[in-house]
Amino acid sequence: MVDGIRMLLAAVCGLCWTITYVLAVRSGLRDKTYCIPLVALAMNICWEFQFVFFRSADHMSGSNSDVGGAEVVIGVIWLIVDCGLLYTVFRFGPGEFPFLPPRLFYAGFVVVLGLAYAGIEVLSREFDDGDVVLTSFGMNVAMSGLFLAMLAARGSSRGQSMGIAVFKCVGTAATCAAWFLDTSEYPGPWLPYCMTACFVLDVAYIGALATVLRAEKEAEGGREVGERPMPRDIERNASL
C-alpha cells in the first residue's frame, strides 16, 4: 500500500515538474528570455545528470526498486526537456545582461555549471552517503528563493506564469508527502526544515506573482480606456 502511494506521488512530482519545465520553455520563447533562474537551472541539470547516470543504482538500493526505476525514467524526461531550457538561456540570456559581452556570459554560465556539478558531488559524498536526496531538497529551497529574486529583479512577470509557479509548488509538495510516508529512511531536522522553507517560499512566490500580474492587468486596462502610459513606464518597458 505504501509503495503504491509512493509510486503515485513520484508520478505526480514527475508530471508537475515536467509541466513546469515545458511551460518555462514556452514562456521563454514567447517572452524571449529564460524562465528558470540561471543558478537554479545549473543545479537542476547537474543533479538530474548525476542521478540518472551515476547515482540511480545507489538510490534504488535503499528503496523500492519499482519506485526508484520510475524516478530514473522521470529524470531522463527532465534531461530531455532541459535541452529546451538551455536553448532559451543561450539564445536569450545575453540580452538579460547587456553590460556583458555574449562570450563572457556563455563562459560564465559554463563555469556555473561546473561549480554546480562539483558542489552536488561533494555534498552528496560528504552528507548524503553518495545519494542525492538530501542535496535535492536543499536545491529546492535555493530554487524557490531564486524565483522570488528573479521576480524582484525583473520587476515584471516577463518569463514567468502562474502555471509555472503552481505546478512547481505541487511537484515539490508531492515529494515532501512521499517522505512523510517513511521518515525513518532520512531522519533528522534537515528535510523538515527544507520542506517548510520550500512551502513558505513557494507560497510567497505565488502571492507575489499574483500581485504583479494583477497590477500589470490593471495597467493594461487603464491604457485600453484611453490613458497614455507615463514616460517612466515607457522608459522602464524599454529596459526590459
C-alpha positions as CSV (number, residue, x, y, z in Angstrom):
1,M,0.0,0.0,0.0
2,V,2.7,2.4,1.0
3,D,4.8,1.6,-2.1
4,G,1.7,2.2,-4.3
5,I,1.2,5.7,-2.7
6,R,4.9,6.5,-3.2
7,M,4.7,5.5,-6.8
8,L,1.7,7.7,-7.2
9,L,3.4,10.7,-5.5
10,A,6.5,10.1,-7.7
11,A,4.3,10.2,-10.8
12,V,2.6,13.5,-9.6
13,C,6.0,15.0,-8.9
14,G,7.4,14.0,-12.3
15,L,4.3,15.2,-14.1
16,C,4.1,18.5,-12.3
17,W,7.8,19.3,-12.8
18,T,7.7,18.2,-16.4
19,I,4.8,20.6,-17.0
20,T,6.7,23.3,-15.2
21,Y,9.7,22.9,-17.5
22,V,7.5,22.8,-20.6
23,L,5.7,25.9,-19.6
24,A,9.1,27.6,-18.9
25,V,10.3,26.7,-22.4
26,R,7.0,28.1,-23.9
27,S,7.2,31.3,-21.8
28,G,10.8,31.7,-22.7
29,L,10.2,31.5,-26.4
30,R,7.2,33.8,-26.1
31,D,8.9,36.5,-24.0
32,K,12.4,36.0,-25.5
33,T,14.1,35.2,-22.2
34,Y,15.0,32.3,-19.9
35,C,12.4,31.4,-17.2
36,I,14.4,29.3,-14.7
37,P,16.9,31.3,-12.7
38,L,20.4,30.5,-14.1
39,V,21.9,29.1,-10.9
40,A,18.8,27.0,-10.2
41,L,18.9,25.7,-13.8
42,A,22.5,24.8,-13.5
43,M,21.9,22.9,-10.2
44,N,18.9,21.1,-11.6
45,I,20.7,19.9,-14.8
46,C,23.7,18.7,-12.8
47,W,21.6,17.0,-10.2
48,E,19.5,15.2,-12.8
49,F,22.6,14.1,-14.8
50,Q,24.3,12.7,-11.7
51,F,21.1,10.9,-10.6
52,V,20.3,9.3,-13.9
53,F,23.8,8.3,-14.9
54,F,25.8,7.8,-11.7
55,R,23.7,7.6,-8.6
56,S,20.4,5.9,-9.6
57,A,21.7,2.4,-8.6
58,D,22.7,3.6,-5.1
59,H,19.4,5.4,-4.7
60,M,17.3,2.4,-5.7
61,S,19.2,0.0,-3.4
62,G,17.8,1.9,-0.5
63,S,14.2,2.0,-1.7
64,N,11.6,0.1,-3.6
65,S,13.1,-0.7,-7.0
66,D,9.9,0.0,-8.9
67,V,9.6,3.5,-7.3
68,G,13.3,4.1,-7.9
69,G,13.0,2.9,-11.5
70,A,10.1,5.3,-12.2
71,E,12.2,8.1,-10.7
72,V,15.0,7.4,-13.1
73,V,12.6,7.5,-16.1
74,I,11.3,10.8,-14.8
75,G,14.9,12.1,-14.6
76,V,15.6,11.1,-18.2
77,I,12.4,13.0,-19.3
78,W,13.6,16.1,-17.3
79,L,17.0,16.0,-19.0
80,I,15.3,15.9,-22.4
81,V,13.2,18.9,-21.6
82,D,16.3,20.6,-20.1
83,C,17.5,20.9,-23.7
84,G,14.7,23.4,-24.4
85,L,15.6,25.3,-21.2
86,L,19.2,25.5,-22.2
87,Y,18.2,26.8,-25.7
88,T,16.4,29.8,-24.1
89,V,19.4,30.5,-21.9
90,F,21.9,30.5,-24.8
91,R,19.5,32.2,-27.2
92,F,18.1,35.0,-25.0
93,G,20.4,35.0,-21.9
94,P,22.9,37.6,-23.1
95,G,20.0,40.0,-23.6
96,E,19.4,40.0,-19.8
97,F,23.0,41.1,-19.2
98,P,23.6,43.9,-21.8
99,F,26.6,45.1,-19.9
100,L,28.4,41.7,-20.6
101,P,29.8,40.6,-23.9
102,P,27.9,37.5,-25.0
103,R,31.1,35.3,-24.9
104,L,31.6,36.3,-21.3
105,F,28.0,35.4,-20.5
106,Y,28.4,32.0,-22.1
107,A,31.7,31.3,-20.3
108,G,30.2,32.4,-17.0
109,F,27.3,30.1,-17.4
110,V,29.6,27.2,-18.2
111,V,31.6,28.0,-15.0
112,V,28.3,28.0,-13.0
113,L,27.5,24.6,-14.4
114,G,30.9,23.3,-13.4
115,L,30.6,24.7,-9.9
116,A,27.1,23.3,-9.5
117,Y,28.3,19.8,-10.6
118,A,31.2,19.8,-8.3
119,G,29.2,21.2,-5.4
120,I,26.5,18.5,-5.7
121,E,29.2,15.8,-6.0
122,V,30.9,17.0,-2.8
123,L,27.8,17.5,-0.8
124,S,26.4,14.1,-1.8
125,R,29.5,12.3,-0.7
126,E,30.0,14.3,2.4
127,F,26.5,14.5,3.8
128,D,24.3,12.0,1.8
129,D,26.4,8.8,1.7
130,G,26.7,9.2,-2.1
131,D,23.0,9.6,-2.6
132,V,21.3,12.8,-3.9
133,V,18.2,13.0,-1.8
134,L,19.4,15.5,0.9
135,T,21.0,17.7,-1.8
136,S,17.8,17.7,-3.9
137,F,15.8,19.2,-1.0
138,G,18.5,21.8,-0.4
139,M,18.4,22.7,-4.1
140,N,14.7,23.1,-4.0
141,V,15.0,25.7,-1.2
142,A,17.5,27.6,-3.2
143,M,15.4,27.4,-6.3
144,S,12.3,28.7,-4.5
145,G,14.2,31.7,-3.2
146,L,15.8,32.3,-6.6
147,F,12.4,32.5,-8.3
148,L,11.4,35.3,-5.9
149,A,14.7,37.0,-6.6
150,M,14.2,36.8,-10.3
151,L,10.7,38.3,-10.0
152,A,12.1,41.2,-7.9
153,A,15.0,41.8,-10.3
154,R,12.9,41.9,-13.4
155,G,10.1,43.9,-11.8
156,S,7.5,42.3,-14.1
157,S,6.0,38.9,-14.9
158,R,8.1,38.6,-18.0
159,G,9.2,35.0,-18.5
160,Q,7.0,33.8,-15.6
161,S,3.5,32.5,-15.3
162,M,1.1,31.3,-12.6
163,G,1.2,27.8,-14.2
164,I,4.9,27.6,-13.6
165,A,4.6,28.8,-10.0
166,V,1.7,26.4,-9.1
167,F,3.0,23.3,-10.8
168,K,6.4,23.8,-9.3
169,C,4.8,24.1,-5.8
170,V,2.6,21.0,-6.3
171,G,5.5,18.9,-7.6
172,T,7.7,19.7,-4.6
173,A,4.8,19.1,-2.2
174,A,4.3,15.6,-3.7
175,T,8.0,14.8,-3.0
176,C,7.6,16.1,0.5
177,A,4.5,14.0,1.1
178,A,6.3,10.9,-0.1
179,W,9.0,11.4,2.7
180,F,6.3,11.6,5.4
181,L,5.3,8.0,4.5
182,D,8.6,6.7,5.9
183,T,10.6,9.3,7.9
184,S,13.0,6.6,9.2
185,E,14.8,6.5,5.8
186,Y,16.1,10.1,6.2
187,P,15.7,11.1,9.8
188,G,16.8,14.4,11.3
189,P,15.8,18.0,11.0
190,W,17.2,18.7,7.6
191,L,14.3,17.5,5.4
192,P,11.5,19.0,7.7
193,Y,13.4,22.3,7.5
194,C,13.7,22.2,3.7
195,M,10.1,21.2,3.2
196,T,8.9,24.1,5.4
197,A,11.2,26.6,3.7
198,C,10.1,25.4,0.2
199,F,6.4,25.7,1.1
200,V,6.8,29.2,2.6
201,L,8.9,30.5,-0.3
202,D,6.7,28.8,-3.0
203,V,3.5,30.3,-1.4
204,A,5.3,33.7,-1.2
205,Y,6.3,33.5,-4.9
206,I,2.7,32.6,-5.9
207,G,1.4,35.5,-3.9
208,A,4.0,38.0,-5.2
209,L,3.5,36.8,-8.8
210,A,-0.3,37.1,-8.5
211,T,0.1,40.7,-7.2
212,V,2.4,41.6,-10.1
213,L,0.1,40.0,-12.7
214,R,-2.9,41.9,-11.2
215,A,-1.0,45.2,-11.3
216,E,0.0,44.6,-14.9
217,K,-3.6,43.7,-15.9
218,E,-4.9,46.9,-14.2
219,A,-2.2,49.0,-16.0
220,E,-3.2,47.5,-19.4
221,G,-6.9,48.0,-18.7
222,G,-6.2,51.7,-17.9
223,R,-4.4,52.2,-21.1
224,E,-7.1,50.5,-23.1
225,V,-9.7,53.1,-22.0
226,G,-7.5,55.9,-23.3
227,E,-4.9,56.5,-20.7
228,R,-1.5,57.2,-22.1
229,P,1.5,55.5,-20.4
230,M,3.7,57.6,-18.3
231,P,7.2,58.4,-19.6
232,R,8.6,56.5,-16.7
233,D,6.6,53.4,-17.8
234,I,7.9,53.8,-21.4
235,E,11.5,54.0,-20.2
236,R,11.0,51.0,-17.9
237,N,9.4,48.8,-20.6
238,A,12.2,49.7,-23.0
239,S,14.8,48.5,-20.5
240,L,13.1,45.1,-20.0
